[in-house]
Amino acid sequence: MVSAQQLVEAFDAHFLSSFNTRLVAGAEEPLYLPARVDVPATIYFRFDYSSSALHEISHWCIAGNKRRLLEDYGYWYESDARDLQTQQKFEQVEVKPQAVECILHWAAGLPFRVSVDNLSLPEYDAQHFERAVMNQVKAYIDSGIPERACTFATLLLLKRQPDVVFNGFLKQQYENYCR
């Protein structure tokens, strides 16, 4: 399993020079800040939680050039007190990032579970959202993972299992998860 510190080191070693972006632990709340003069773009994640780091990295991996110029990629965020309709909108936006996050978790040797990020719906059944995320994982496996996500996932897997072929590993993880 990869620690939060190892994620920071791996991310910065690969993306700081190529994308002028760094990963920083210890934030009370996650946040992405675009680069400024003499300051690289920064992805802040909660405390030292590896899952928080991977979630924030997943958003960065799919954000296009224009989105990476905006604080938090220009996405809206509502507190965890969303009503059902707002929750459904949240999930539509989160399918692709959480599918990337799933792939990153697997590559890092960490368990993955979808996050509905909503404490106001304690009895909420997220099975449909989990299916949507897994369908997106399958679509990424079949048609290609976003380039930065694929690069980072491959790097994470190589650190843990240097002799394993990434594509075969990913297909096996998907099959195991869906059993």
Secondary structure as the mmCIF struct_conf table of DSSP 4:
data_model
#
loop_
_struct_conf.conf_type_id
_struct_conf.id
_struct_conf.beg_label_comp_id
_struct_conf.beg_label_asym_id
_struct_conf.beg_label_seq_id
_struct_conf.end_label_comp_id
_struct_conf.end_label_asym_id
_struct_conf.end_label_seq_id
HELX_RH_AL_P HELX_RH_AL_P1 ALA A 4 PHE A 11
HELX_RH_PI_P HELX_RH_PI_P1 ASP A 12 LEU A 16
HELX_RH_AL_P HELX_RH_AL_P2 SER A 17 PHE A 19
BEND BEND1 ASN A 20 ASN A 20
STRN STRN1 THR A 21 ALA A 27
BEND BEND2 GLU A 28 GLU A 29
STRN STRN2 LEU A 31 LEU A 33
STRN STRN3 ARG A 36 ARG A 36
TURN_TY1_P TURN_TY1_P1 VAL A 37 ASP A 38
STRN STRN4 VAL A 39 VAL A 39
STRN STRN5 ALA A 41 ARG A 46
TURN_TY1_P TURN_TY1_P2 PHE A 47 ASP A 48
HELX_RH_AL_P HELX_RH_AL_P3 SER A 50 ILE A 62
TURN_TY1_P TURN_TY1_P3 ASN A 65 LYS A 66
HELX_RH_3T_P HELX_RH_3T_P1 ARG A 67 LEU A 69
BEND BEND3 LEU A 70 LEU A 70
HELX_RH_3T_P HELX_RH_3T_P2 GLU A 71 GLY A 74
BEND BEND4 ASP A 80 ASP A 80
HELX_RH_AL_P HELX_RH_AL_P4 LEU A 84 ALA A 108
TURN_TY1_P TURN_TY1_P4 GLY A 109 GLY A 109
TURN_TY1_P TURN_TY1_P5 LEU A 119 SER A 120
TURN_TY1_P TURN_TY1_P6 PRO A 122 GLU A 123
HELX_RH_AL_P HELX_RH_AL_P5 GLN A 127 SER A 143
HELX_RH_AL_P HELX_RH_AL_P6 GLU A 147 ARG A 160
TURN_TY1_P TURN_TY1_P7 PRO A 162 ASP A 163
BEND BEND5 VAL A 164 VAL A 164
HELX_RH_AL_P HELX_RH_AL_P7 PHE A 166 CYS A 178
#
